[in-house]
Amino acid sequence: MSLDPKIAARLKRNPEGLVPAIAQQYDTGEVLMLAWMNDEALHRTLTTGRATYWSRSRGEFWVKGDTSGHVQHVKSVALDCDGDTILVKVDQTGAACHTGDRTCFDAGPLEIALG
């Protein structure tokens, strides 16, 4: 099976056929990470309930948590209004970031110069 053609038609992919996917903790709204999906990764995510991404560095699919144990159980998936970003709401087990941090956005806020 492949991605539903109605969903595929809505996607706006980059030249490599990828769409950015934001993983968010479903109950707190915490932004966990950004990864990439192609049609097959999105199809696998929708049909297995496990977040599946395309690894640009390894050139292969990866199911979040298969090697680390830090699983993302998918609660919902949505496309933004333009079809160029996927929001995957998950229940994250353990760290979402490859560094071992809960979120990839734990590196610290950037200073904003106001007024």
PDB file as gemmi writes it, atoms N, CA and C in Angstrom:
CRYST1    1.000    1.000    1.000  90.00  90.00  90.00 P 1                      
ATOM      1  N   MET A   1       0.841  -1.187   0.000  1.00  0.00           N  
ATOM      2  CA  MET A   1       0.000   0.000   0.000  1.00  0.00           C  
ATOM      3  C   MET A   1       0.882   1.245   0.000  1.00  0.00           C  
ATOM      4  N   SER A   2       0.301   2.337  -0.425  1.00  0.00           N  
ATOM      5  CA  SER A   2       1.022   3.601  -0.442  1.00  0.00           C  
ATOM      6  C   SER A   2       0.142   4.694   0.161  1.00  0.00           C  
ATOM      7  N   LEU A   3       0.701   5.875   0.264  1.00  0.00           N  
ATOM      8  CA  LEU A   3      -0.009   7.001   0.850  1.00  0.00           C  
ATOM      9  C   LEU A   3      -1.285   7.291   0.071  1.00  0.00           C  
ATOM     10  N   ASP A   4      -2.354   7.556   0.788  1.00  0.00           N  
ATOM     11  CA  ASP A   4      -3.641   7.904   0.178  1.00  0.00           C  
ATOM     12  C   ASP A   4      -3.413   9.039  -0.820  1.00  0.00           C  
ATOM     13  N   PRO A   5      -3.863   8.867  -2.069  1.00  0.00           N  
ATOM     14  CA  PRO A   5      -3.642   9.902  -3.092  1.00  0.00           C  
ATOM     15  C   PRO A   5      -4.212  11.270  -2.715  1.00  0.00           C  
ATOM     16  N   LYS A   6      -5.278  11.306  -1.928  1.00  0.00           N  
ATOM     17  CA  LYS A   6      -5.849  12.590  -1.505  1.00  0.00           C  
ATOM     18  C   LYS A   6      -4.892  13.327  -0.573  1.00  0.00           C  
ATOM     19  N   ILE A   7      -4.202  12.574   0.274  1.00  0.00           N  
ATOM     20  CA  ILE A   7      -3.207  13.186   1.165  1.00  0.00           C  
ATOM     21  C   ILE A   7      -1.981  13.581   0.354  1.00  0.00           C  
ATOM     22  N   ALA A   8      -1.512  12.680  -0.503  1.00  0.00           N  
ATOM     23  CA  ALA A   8      -0.327  12.948  -1.320  1.00  0.00           C  
ATOM     24  C   ALA A   8      -0.507  14.204  -2.168  1.00  0.00           C  
ATOM     25  N   ALA A   9      -1.711  14.421  -2.672  1.00  0.00           N  
ATOM     26  CA  ALA A   9      -1.978  15.583  -3.515  1.00  0.00           C  
ATOM     27  C   ALA A   9      -1.869  16.890  -2.735  1.00  0.00           C  
ATOM     28  N   ARG A  10      -2.062  16.840  -1.444  1.00  0.00           N  
ATOM     29  CA  ARG A  10      -1.996  18.056  -0.618  1.00  0.00           C  
ATOM     30  C   ARG A  10      -0.577  18.435  -0.228  1.00  0.00           C  
ATOM     31  N   LEU A  11       0.375  17.497  -0.315  1.00  0.00           N  
ATOM     32  CA  LEU A  11       1.739  17.742   0.143  1.00  0.00           C  
ATOM     33  C   LEU A  11       2.524  18.606  -0.833  1.00  0.00           C  
ATOM     34  N   LYS A  12       3.257  19.552  -0.268  1.00  0.00           N  
ATOM     35  CA  LYS A  12       4.197  20.349  -1.042  1.00  0.00           C  
ATOM     36  C   LYS A  12       5.591  19.959  -0.567  1.00  0.00           C  
ATOM     37  N   ARG A  13       6.278  19.203  -1.386  1.00  0.00           N  
ATOM     38  CA  ARG A  13       7.571  18.642  -1.031  1.00  0.00           C  
ATOM     39  C   ARG A  13       8.718  19.531  -1.504  1.00  0.00           C  
ATOM     40  N   ASN A  14       9.871  19.400  -0.842  1.00  0.00           N  
ATOM     41  CA  ASN A  14      11.064  20.084  -1.316  1.00  0.00           C  
ATOM     42  C   ASN A  14      11.619  19.301  -2.515  1.00  0.00           C  
ATOM     43  N   PRO A  15      12.692  19.765  -3.158  1.00  0.00           N  
ATOM     44  CA  PRO A  15      13.206  19.064  -4.341  1.00  0.00           C  
ATOM     45  C   PRO A  15      13.620  17.604  -4.081  1.00  0.00           C  
ATOM     46  N   GLU A  16      13.890  17.261  -2.833  1.00  0.00           N  
ATOM     47  CA  GLU A  16      14.253  15.880  -2.486  1.00  0.00           C  
ATOM     48  C   GLU A  16      13.023  15.025  -2.178  1.00  0.00           C  
ATOM     49  N   GLY A  17      11.830  15.610  -2.310  1.00  0.00           N  
ATOM     50  CA  GLY A  17      10.594  14.873  -2.048  1.00  0.00           C  
ATOM     51  C   GLY A  17      10.226  14.796  -0.575  1.00  0.00           C  
ATOM     52  N   LEU A  18      10.783  15.697   0.223  1.00  0.00           N  
ATOM     53  CA  LEU A  18      10.585  15.666   1.673  1.00  0.00           C  
ATOM     54  C   LEU A  18       9.744  16.835   2.164  1.00  0.00           C  
ATOM     55  N   VAL A  19       9.087  16.594   3.297  1.00  0.00           N  
ATOM     56  CA  VAL A  19       8.290  17.607   3.972  1.00  0.00           C  
ATOM     57  C   VAL A  19       8.765  17.651   5.432  1.00  0.00           C  
ATOM     58  N   PRO A  20       8.997  18.843   6.002  1.00  0.00           N  
ATOM     59  CA  PRO A  20       9.370  18.895   7.412  1.00  0.00           C  
ATOM     60  C   PRO A  20       8.210  18.427   8.299  1.00  0.00           C  
ATOM     61  N   ALA A  21       8.582  17.686   9.342  1.00  0.00           N  
ATOM     62  CA  ALA A  21       7.597  17.163  10.294  1.00  0.00           C  
ATOM     63  C   ALA A  21       7.993  17.598  11.697  1.00  0.00           C  
ATOM     64  N   ILE A  22       7.107  18.288  12.352  1.00  0.00           N  
ATOM     65  CA  ILE A  22       7.326  18.742  13.722  1.00  0.00           C  
ATOM     66  C   ILE A  22       6.675  17.738  14.654  1.00  0.00           C  
ATOM     67  N   ALA A  23       7.448  17.215  15.599  1.00  0.00           N  
ATOM     68  CA  ALA A  23       6.911  16.320  16.622  1.00  0.00           C  
ATOM     69  C   ALA A  23       6.625  17.145  17.869  1.00  0.00           C  
ATOM     70  N   GLN A  24       5.400  17.008  18.372  1.00  0.00           N  
ATOM     71  CA  GLN A  24       4.944  17.774  19.526  1.00  0.00           C  
ATOM     72  C   GLN A  24       4.321  16.818  20.538  1.00  0.00           C  
ATOM     73  N   GLN A  25       4.619  17.003  21.820  1.00  0.00           N  
ATOM     74  CA  GLN A  25       3.992  16.204  22.864  1.00  0.00           C  
ATOM     75  C   GLN A  25       2.504  16.518  22.876  1.00  0.00           C  
ATOM     76  N   TYR A  26       1.675  15.496  22.724  1.00  0.00           N  
ATOM     77  CA  TYR A  26       0.242  15.702  22.497  1.00  0.00           C  
ATOM     78  C   TYR A  26      -0.480  16.372  23.657  1.00  0.00           C  
ATOM     79  N   ASP A  27      -0.074  16.133  24.905  1.00  0.00           N  
ATOM     80  CA  ASP A  27      -0.847  16.637  26.039  1.00  0.00           C  
ATOM     81  C   ASP A  27      -0.322  17.942  26.624  1.00  0.00           C  
ATOM     82  N   THR A  28       0.938  18.277  26.366  1.00  0.00           N  
ATOM     83  CA  THR A  28       1.500  19.513  26.924  1.00  0.00           C  
ATOM     84  C   THR A  28       1.780  20.575  25.865  1.00  0.00           C  
ATOM     85  N   GLY A  29       1.839  20.172  24.597  1.00  0.00           N  
ATOM     86  CA  GLY A  29       2.166  21.106  23.528  1.00  0.00           C  
ATOM     87  C   GLY A  29       3.658  21.342  23.360  1.00  0.00           C  
ATOM     88  N   GLU A  30       4.472  20.677  24.168  1.00  0.00           N  
ATOM     89  CA  GLU A  30       5.926  20.833  24.083  1.00  0.00           C  
ATOM     90  C   GLU A  30       6.425  20.418  22.691  1.00  0.00           C  
ATOM     91  N   VAL A  31       7.189  21.301  22.049  1.00  0.00           N  
ATOM     92  CA  VAL A  31       7.777  20.985  20.750  1.00  0.00           C  
ATOM     93  C   VAL A  31       9.024  20.146  20.997  1.00  0.00           C  
ATOM     94  N   LEU A  32       9.045  18.949  20.424  1.00  0.00           N  
ATOM     95  CA  LEU A  32      10.108  17.996  20.709  1.00  0.00           C  
ATOM     96  C   LEU A  32      11.237  18.017  19.688  1.00  0.00           C  
ATOM     97  N   MET A  33      10.890  18.006  18.417  1.00  0.00           N  
ATOM     98  CA  MET A  33      11.926  17.891  17.384  1.00  0.00           C  
ATOM     99  C   MET A  33      11.350  18.208  16.019  1.00  0.00           C  
ATOM    100  N   LEU A  34      12.240  18.395  15.076  1.00  0.00           N  
ATOM    101  CA  LEU A  34      11.877  18.521  13.673  1.00  0.00           C  
ATOM    102  C   LEU A  34      12.623  17.428  12.920  1.00  0.00           C  
ATOM    103  N   ALA A  35      11.914  16.734  12.057  1.00  0.00           N  
ATOM    104  CA  ALA A  35      12.521  15.710  11.214  1.00  0.00           C  
ATOM    105  C   ALA A  35      11.898  15.834   9.827  1.00  0.00           C  
ATOM    106  N   TRP A  36      12.162  14.876   8.967  1.00  0.00           N  
ATOM    107  CA  TRP A  36      11.682  14.926   7.589  1.00  0.00           C  
ATOM    108  C   TRP A  36      10.912  13.671   7.250  1.00  0.00           C  
ATOM    109  N   MET A  37       9.866  13.828   6.451  1.00  0.00           N  
ATOM    110  CA  MET A  37       9.081  12.705   5.966  1.00  0.00           C  
ATOM    111  C   MET A  37       8.947  12.795   4.456  1.00  0.00           C  
ATOM    112  N   ASN A  38       8.955  11.639   3.818  1.00  0.00           N  
ATOM    113  CA  ASN A  38       8.524  11.551   2.429  1.00  0.00           C  
ATOM    114  C   ASN A  38       7.171  10.845   2.443  1.00  0.00           C  
ATOM    115  N   ASP A  39       6.613  10.567   1.291  1.00  0.00           N  
ATOM    116  CA  ASP A  39       5.287   9.951   1.236  1.00  0.00           C  
ATOM    117  C   ASP A  39       5.239   8.628   1.994  1.00  0.00           C  
ATOM    118  N   GLU A  40       6.279   7.803   1.826  1.00  0.00           N  
ATOM    119  CA  GLU A  40       6.297   6.491   2.470  1.00  0.00           C  
ATOM    120  C   GLU A  40       6.406   6.614   3.982  1.00  0.00           C  
ATOM    121  N   ALA A  41       7.223   7.536   4.475  1.00  0.00           N  
ATOM    122  CA  ALA A  41       7.345   7.736   5.917  1.00  0.00           C  
ATOM    123  C   ALA A  41       6.012   8.178   6.516  1.00  0.00           C  
ATOM    124  N   LEU A  42       5.317   9.077   5.821  1.00  0.00           N  
ATOM    125  CA  LEU A  42       4.008   9.519   6.297  1.00  0.00           C  
ATOM    126  C   LEU A  42       3.018   8.361   6.273  1.00  0.00           C  
ATOM    127  N   HIS A  43       3.032   7.591   5.216  1.00  0.00           N  
ATOM    128  CA  HIS A  43       2.153   6.413   5.131  1.00  0.00           C  
ATOM    129  C   HIS A  43       2.415   5.455   6.292  1.00  0.00           C  
ATOM    130  N   ARG A  44       3.672   5.158   6.549  1.00  0.00           N  
ATOM    131  CA  ARG A  44       4.024   4.248   7.657  1.00  0.00           C  
ATOM    132  C   ARG A  44       3.584   4.818   9.000  1.00  0.00           C  
ATOM    133  N   THR A  45       3.759   6.123   9.183  1.00  0.00           N  
ATOM    134  CA  THR A  45       3.340   6.769  10.427  1.00  0.00           C  
ATOM    135  C   THR A  45       1.832   6.631  10.623  1.00  0.00           C  
ATOM    136  N   LEU A  46       1.088   6.883   9.564  1.00  0.00           N  
ATOM    137  CA  LEU A  46      -0.380   6.830   9.650  1.00  0.00           C  
ATOM    138  C   LEU A  46      -0.905   5.413   9.834  1.00  0.00           C  
ATOM    139  N   THR A  47      -0.199   4.428   9.330  1.00  0.00           N  
ATOM    140  CA  THR A  47      -0.714   3.049   9.384  1.00  0.00           C  
ATOM    141  C   THR A  47      -0.163   2.216  10.524  1.00  0.00           C  
ATOM    142  N   THR A  48       0.935   2.671  11.151  1.00  0.00           N  
ATOM    143  CA  THR A  48       1.508   1.891  12.258  1.00  0.00           C  
ATOM    144  C   THR A  48       1.320   2.541  13.616  1.00  0.00           C  
ATOM    145  N   GLY A  49       1.074   3.863  13.632  1.00  0.00           N  
ATOM    146  CA  GLY A  49       0.967   4.563  14.907  1.00  0.00           C  
ATOM    147  C   GLY A  49       2.310   4.855  15.550  1.00  0.00           C  
ATOM    148  N   ARG A  50       3.390   4.587  14.841  1.00  0.00           N  
ATOM    149  CA  ARG A  50       4.755   4.901  15.294  1.00  0.00           C  
ATOM    150  C   ARG A  50       5.345   5.938  14.350  1.00  0.00           C  
ATOM    151  N   ALA A  51       5.936   6.979  14.915  1.00  0.00           N  
ATOM    152  CA  ALA A  51       6.515   8.041  14.099  1.00  0.00           C  
ATOM    153  C   ALA A  51       7.680   7.488  13.284  1.00  0.00           C  
ATOM    154  N   THR A  52       7.561   7.621  11.968  1.00  0.00           N  
ATOM    155  CA  THR A  52       8.578   7.147  11.039  1.00  0.00           C  
ATOM    156  C   THR A  52       9.046   8.320  10.206  1.00  0.00           C  
ATOM    157  N   TYR A  53      10.344   8.477  10.107  1.00  0.00           N  
ATOM    158  CA  TYR A  53      10.937   9.607   9.407  1.00  0.00           C  
ATOM    159  C   TYR A  53      11.910   9.120   8.347  1.00  0.00           C  
ATOM    160  N   TRP A  54      12.336  10.062   7.487  1.00  0.00           N  
ATOM    161  CA  TRP A  54      13.382   9.785   6.520  1.00  0.00           C  
ATOM    162  C   TRP A  54      14.655  10.449   7.029  1.00  0.00           C  
ATOM    163  N   SER A  55      15.697   9.667   7.234  1.00  0.00           N  
ATOM    164  CA  SER A  55      16.976  10.197   7.682  1.00  0.00           C  
ATOM    165  C   SER A  55      17.758  10.689   6.471  1.00  0.00           C  
ATOM    166  N   ARG A  56      17.966  11.983   6.393  1.00  0.00           N  
ATOM    167  CA  ARG A  56      18.717  12.547   5.278  1.00  0.00           C  
ATOM    168  C   ARG A  56      20.184  12.141   5.354  1.00  0.00           C  
ATOM    169  N   SER A  57      20.732  12.035   6.559  1.00  0.00           N  
ATOM    170  CA  SER A  57      22.150  11.695   6.703  1.00  0.00           C  
ATOM    171  C   SER A  57      22.419  10.217   6.398  1.00  0.00           C  
ATOM    172  N   ARG A  58      21.503   9.344   6.773  1.00  0.00           N  
ATOM    173  CA  ARG A  58      21.694   7.907   6.532  1.00  0.00           C  
ATOM    174  C   ARG A  58      21.034   7.424   5.253  1.00  0.00           C  
ATOM    175  N   GLY A  59      20.117   8.233   4.710  1.00  0.00           N  
ATOM    176  CA  GLY A  59      19.435   7.843   3.485  1.00  0.00           C  
ATOM    177  C   GLY A  59      18.531   6.640   3.664  1.00  0.00           C  
ATOM    178  N   GLU A  60      17.841   6.593   4.814  1.00  0.00           N  
ATOM    179  CA  GLU A  60      16.952   5.465   5.090  1.00  0.00           C  
ATOM    180  C   GLU A  60      15.847   5.879   6.054  1.00  0.00           C  
ATOM    181  N   PHE A  61      14.812   5.050   6.119  1.00  0.00           N  
ATOM    182  CA  PHE A  61      13.732   5.284   7.068  1.00  0.00           C  
ATOM    183  C   PHE A  61      14.219   4.970   8.466  1.00  0.00           C  
ATOM    184  N   TRP A  62      13.685   5.700   9.450  1.00  0.00           N  
ATOM    185  CA  TRP A  62      13.932   5.349  10.844  1.00  0.00           C  
ATOM    186  C   TRP A  62      12.656   5.538  11.637  1.00  0.00           C  
ATOM    187  N   VAL A  63      12.350   4.527  12.400  1.00  0.00           N  
ATOM    188  CA  VAL A  63      11.206   4.559  13.298  1.00  0.00           C  
ATOM    189  C   VAL A  63      11.727   5.045  14.639  1.00  0.00           C  
ATOM    190  N   LYS A  64      11.228   6.184  15.069  1.00  0.00           N  
ATOM    191  CA  LYS A  64      11.725   6.796  16.301  1.00  0.00           C  
ATOM    192  C   LYS A  64      11.600   5.807  17.462  1.00  0.00           C  
ATOM    193  N   GLY A  65      12.729   5.506  18.076  1.00  0.00           N  
ATOM    194  CA  GLY A  65      12.757   4.631  19.236  1.00  0.00           C  
ATOM    195  C   GLY A  65      13.185   3.203  18.966  1.00  0.00           C  
ATOM    196  N   ASP A  66      13.285   2.804  17.703  1.00  0.00           N  
ATOM    197  CA  ASP A  66      13.681   1.416  17.420  1.00  0.00           C  
ATOM    198  C   ASP A  66      15.059   1.076  17.957  1.00  0.00           C  
ATOM    199  N   THR A  67      15.984   2.015  17.933  1.00  0.00           N  
ATOM    200  CA  THR A  67      17.319   1.727  18.472  1.00  0.00           C  
ATOM    201  C   THR A  67      17.525   2.329  19.860  1.00  0.00           C  
ATOM    202  N   SER A  68      16.890   3.459  20.140  1.00  0.00           N  
ATOM    203  CA  SER A  68      17.103   4.144  21.424  1.00  0.00           C  
ATOM    204  C   SER A  68      16.124   3.720  22.509  1.00  0.00           C  
ATOM    205  N   GLY A  69      14.976   3.212  22.100  1.00  0.00           N  
ATOM    206  CA  GLY A  69      13.912   2.921  23.062  1.00  0.00           C  
ATOM    207  C   GLY A  69      13.058   4.137  23.380  1.00  0.00           C  
ATOM    208  N   HIS A  70      13.394   5.281  22.794  1.00  0.00           N  
ATOM    209  CA  HIS A  70      12.661   6.527  23.042  1.00  0.00           C  
ATOM    210  C   HIS A  70      11.571   6.673  21.978  1.00  0.00           C  
ATOM    211  N   VAL A  71      10.512   5.947  22.174  1.00  0.00           N  
ATOM    212  CA  VAL A  71       9.442   5.771  21.186  1.00  0.00           C  
ATOM    213  C   VAL A  71       8.511   6.973  21.133  1.00  0.00           C  
ATOM    214  N   GLN A  72       8.029   7.249  19.932  1.00  0.00           N  
ATOM    215  CA  GLN A  72       6.976   8.248  19.744  1.00  0.00           C  
ATOM    216  C   GLN A  72       5.712   7.515  19.288  1.00  0.00           C  
ATOM    217  N   HIS A  73       4.729   7.420  20.196  1.00  0.00           N  
ATOM    218  CA  HIS A  73       3.431   6.845  19.860  1.00  0.00           C  
ATOM    219  C   HIS A  73       2.551   7.962  19.319  1.00  0.00           C  
ATOM    220  N   VAL A  74       2.115   7.816  18.088  1.00  0.00           N  
ATOM    221  CA  VAL A  74       1.395   8.871  17.391  1.00  0.00           C  
ATOM    222  C   VAL A  74      -0.041   8.967  17.903  1.00  0.00           C  
ATOM    223  N   LYS A  75      -0.438  10.185  18.249  1.00  0.00           N  
ATOM    224  CA  LYS A  75      -1.808  10.467  18.694  1.00  0.00           C  
ATOM    225  C   LYS A  75      -2.623  11.138  17.591  1.00  0.00           C  
ATOM    226  N   SER A  76      -1.974  12.001  16.787  1.00  0.00           N  
ATOM    227  CA  SER A  76      -2.655  12.637  15.657  1.00  0.00           C  
ATOM    228  C   SER A  76      -1.616  13.172  14.686  1.00  0.00           C  
ATOM    229  N   VAL A  77      -2.060  13.360  13.441  1.00  0.00           N  
ATOM    230  CA  VAL A  77      -1.208  13.917  12.392  1.00  0.00           C  
ATOM    231  C   VAL A  77      -2.042  14.945  11.633  1.00  0.00           C  
ATOM    232  N   ALA A  78      -1.439  16.100  11.350  1.00  0.00           N  
ATOM    233  CA  ALA A  78      -2.140  17.150  10.613  1.00  0.00           C  
ATOM    234  C   ALA A  78      -1.178  17.820   9.647  1.00  0.00           C  
ATOM    235  N   LEU A  79      -1.740  18.327   8.551  1.00  0.00           N  
ATOM    236  CA  LEU A  79      -0.983  19.146   7.612  1.00  0.00           C  
ATOM    237  C   LEU A  79      -1.324  20.603   7.879  1.00  0.00           C  
ATOM    238  N   ASP A  80      -0.353  21.480   7.665  1.00  0.00           N  
ATOM    239  CA  ASP A  80      -0.669  22.897   7.787  1.00  0.00           C  
ATOM    240  C   ASP A  80      -1.480  23.338   6.575  1.00  0.00           C  
ATOM    241  N   CYS A  81      -1.904  24.587   6.595  1.00  0.00           N  
ATOM    242  CA  CYS A  81      -2.811  25.093   5.561  1.00  0.00           C  
ATOM    243  C   CYS A  81      -2.223  25.024   4.154  1.00  0.00           C  
ATOM    244  N   ASP A  82      -0.903  25.089   4.029  1.00  0.00           N  
ATOM    245  CA  ASP A  82      -0.253  25.051   2.721  1.00  0.00           C  
ATOM    246  C   ASP A  82       0.181  23.650   2.302  1.00  0.00           C  
ATOM    247  N   GLY A  83       0.102  22.686   3.216  1.00  0.00           N  
ATOM    248  CA  GLY A  83       0.548  21.332   2.908  1.00  0.00           C  
ATOM    249  C   GLY A  83       2.055  21.192   2.860  1.00  0.00           C  
ATOM    250  N   ASP A  84       2.777  22.161   3.463  1.00  0.00           N  
ATOM    251  CA  ASP A  84       4.231  22.076   3.401  1.00  0.00           C  
ATOM    252  C   ASP A  84       4.895  21.795   4.747  1.00  0.00           C  
ATOM    253  N   THR A  85       4.091  21.472   5.750  1.00  0.00           N  
ATOM    254  CA  THR A  85       4.603  21.065   7.056  1.00  0.00           C  
ATOM    255  C   THR A  85       3.621  20.075   7.675  1.00  0.00           C  
ATOM    256  N   ILE A  86       4.186  19.054   8.320  1.00  0.00           N  
ATOM    257  CA  ILE A  86       3.383  18.033   8.986  1.00  0.00           C  
ATOM    258  C   ILE A  86       3.554  18.212  10.493  1.00  0.00           C  
ATOM    259  N   LEU A  87       2.451  18.184  11.226  1.00  0.00           N  
ATOM    260  CA  LEU A  87       2.484  18.219  12.686  1.00  0.00           C  
ATOM    261  C   LEU A  87       2.105  16.840  13.191  1.00  0.00           C  
ATOM    262  N   VAL A  88       3.029  16.218  13.916  1.00  0.00           N  
ATOM    263  CA  VAL A  88       2.805  14.886  14.462  1.00  0.00           C  
ATOM    264  C   VAL A  88       2.732  15.024  15.976  1.00  0.00           C  
ATOM    265  N   LYS A  89       1.535  14.842  16.524  1.00  0.00           N  
ATOM    266  CA  LYS A  89       1.379  14.888  17.972  1.00  0.00           C  
ATOM    267  C   LYS A  89       1.593  13.477  18.502  1.00  0.00           C  
ATOM    268  N   VAL A  90       2.512  13.378  19.462  1.00  0.00           N  
ATOM    269  CA  VAL A  90       2.958  12.072  19.936  1.00  0.00           C  
ATOM    270  C   VAL A  90       2.941  12.002  21.456  1.00  0.00           C  
ATOM    271  N   ASP A  91       3.005  10.790  21.953  1.00  0.00           N  
ATOM    272  CA  ASP A  91       3.310  10.555  23.354  1.00  0.00           C  
ATOM    273  C   ASP A  91       4.744  10.053  23.369  1.00  0.00           C  
ATOM    274  N   GLN A  92       5.651  10.927  23.788  1.00  0.00           N  
ATOM    275  CA  GLN A  92       7.087  10.647  23.753  1.00  0.00           C  
ATOM    276  C   GLN A  92       7.513   9.867  24.978  1.00  0.00           C  
ATOM    277  N   THR A  93       8.211   8.754  24.754  1.00  0.00           N  
ATOM    278  CA  THR A  93       8.826   7.999  25.836  1.00  0.00           C  
ATOM    279  C   THR A  93      10.301   8.365  25.873  1.00  0.00           C  
ATOM    280  N   GLY A  94      10.773   8.938  26.975  1.00  0.00           N  
ATOM    281  CA  GLY A  94      12.180   9.300  27.088  1.00  0.00           C  
ATOM    282  C   GLY A  94      12.518  10.524  26.258  1.00  0.00           C  
ATOM    283  N   ALA A  95      13.788  10.596  25.877  1.00  0.00           N  
ATOM    284  CA  ALA A  95      14.308  11.747  25.147  1.00  0.00           C  
ATOM    285  C   ALA A  95      13.858  11.736  23.694  1.00  0.00           C  
ATOM    286  N   ALA A  96      13.564  12.912  23.167  1.00  0.00           N  
ATOM    287  CA  ALA A  96      13.256  13.030  21.744  1.00  0.00           C  
ATOM    288  C   ALA A  96      14.517  13.342  20.942  1.00  0.00           C  
ATOM    289  N   CYS A  97      15.465  14.018  21.564  1.00  0.00           N  
ATOM    290  CA  CYS A  97      16.663  14.461  20.850  1.00  0.00           C  
ATOM    291  C   CYS A  97      17.755  13.397  20.886  1.00  0.00           C  
ATOM    292  N   HIS A  98      18.530  13.328  19.818  1.00  0.00           N  
ATOM    293  CA  HIS A  98      19.631  12.366  19.747  1.00  0.00           C  
ATOM    294  C   HIS A  98      20.725  12.655  20.769  1.00  0.00           C  
ATOM    295  N   THR A  99      20.708  13.865  21.365  1.00  0.00           N  
ATOM    296  CA  THR A  99      21.693  14.208  22.390  1.00  0.00           C  
ATOM    297  C   THR A  99      21.313  13.655  23.761  1.00  0.00           C  
ATOM    298  N   GLY A 100      20.094  13.124  23.862  1.00  0.00           N  
ATOM    299  CA  GLY A 100      19.611  12.615  25.136  1.00  0.00           C  
ATOM    300  C   GLY A 100      18.718  13.590  25.872  1.00  0.00           C  
ATOM    301  N   ASP A 101      18.545  14.792  25.333  1.00  0.00           N  
ATOM    302  CA  ASP A 101      17.654  15.780  25.936  1.00  0.00           C  
ATOM    303  C   ASP A 101      16.201  15.459  25.602  1.00  0.00           C  
ATOM    304  N   ARG A 102      15.319  15.905  26.439  1.00  0.00           N  
ATOM    305  CA  ARG A 102      13.887  15.688  26.235  1.00  0.00           C  
ATOM    306  C   ARG A 102      13.432  16.259  24.885  1.00  0.00           C  
ATOM    307  N   THR A 103      13.898  17.451  24.558  1.00  0.00           N  
ATOM    308  CA  THR A 103      13.538  18.121  23.319  1.00  0.00           C  
ATOM    309  C   THR A 103      14.797  18.607  22.618  1.00  0.00           C  
ATOM    310  N   CYS A 104      14.745  18.710  21.331  1.00  0.00           N  
ATOM    311  CA  CYS A 104      15.880  19.231  20.564  1.00  0.00           C  
ATOM    312  C   CYS A 104      16.041  20.734  20.742  1.00  0.00           C  
ATOM    313  N   PHE A 105      15.108  21.362  21.401  1.00  0.00           N  
ATOM    314  CA  PHE A 105      15.131  22.812  21.590  1.00  0.00           C  
ATOM    315  C   PHE A 105      15.557  23.192  23.005  1.00  0.00           C  
ATOM    316  N   ASP A 106      16.337  22.322  23.665  1.00  0.00           N  
ATOM    317  CA  ASP A 106      16.838  22.579  25.005  1.00  0.00           C  
ATOM    318  C   ASP A 106      18.174  23.321  25.037  1.00  0.00           C  
ATOM    319  N   ALA A 107      18.704  23.665  23.876  1.00  0.00           N  
ATOM    320  CA  ALA A 107      20.029  24.281  23.806  1.00  0.00           C  
ATOM    321  C   ALA A 107      20.056  25.692  24.384  1.00  0.00           C  
ATOM    322  N   GLY A 108      18.910  26.238  24.701  1.00  0.00           N  
ATOM    323  CA  GLY A 108      18.851  27.561  25.299  1.00  0.00           C  
ATOM    324  C   GLY A 108      18.276  28.580  24.338  1.00  0.00           C  
ATOM    325  N   PRO A 109      17.527  29.495  24.894  1.00  0.00           N  
ATOM    326  CA  PRO A 109      16.891  30.515  24.048  1.00  0.00           C  
ATOM    327  C   PRO A 109      17.925  31.492  23.492  1.00  0.00           C  
ATOM    328  N   LEU A 110      17.622  32.027  22.352  1.00  0.00           N  
ATOM    329  CA  LEU A 110      18.469  33.068  21.759  1.00  0.00           C  
ATOM    330  C   LEU A 110      17.995  34.425  22.281  1.00  0.00           C  
ATOM    331  N   GLU A 111      18.951  35.318  22.457  1.00  0.00           N  
ATOM    332  CA  GLU A 111      18.610  36.645  22.961  1.00  0.00           C  
ATOM    333  C   GLU A 111      17.898  37.446  21.867  1.00  0.00           C  
ATOM    334  N   ILE A 112      16.859  38.120  22.264  1.00  0.00           N  
ATOM    335  CA  ILE A 112      16.093  38.962  21.348  1.00  0.00           C  
ATOM    336  C   ILE A 112      16.304  40.414  21.760  1.00  0.00           C  
ATOM    337  N   ALA A 113      16.757  41.208  20.807  1.00  0.00           N  
ATOM    338  CA  ALA A 113      16.949  42.642  21.077  1.00  0.00           C  
ATOM    339  C   ALA A 113      15.631  43.339  20.776  1.00  0.00           C  
ATOM    340  N   LEU A 114      15.002  43.830  21.819  1.00  0.00           N  
ATOM    341  CA  LEU A 114      13.716  44.497  21.668  1.00  0.00           C  
ATOM    342  C   LEU A 114      13.880  45.998  21.779  1.00  0.00           C  
ATOM    343  N   GLY A 115      13.142  46.715  20.905  1.00  0.00           N  
ATOM    344  CA  GLY A 115      12.962  48.143  20.920  1.00  0.00           C  
ATOM    345  C   GLY A 115      14.146  48.955  21.129  1.00  0.00           C  
TER     346      GLY A 115                                                      
END                                                                             
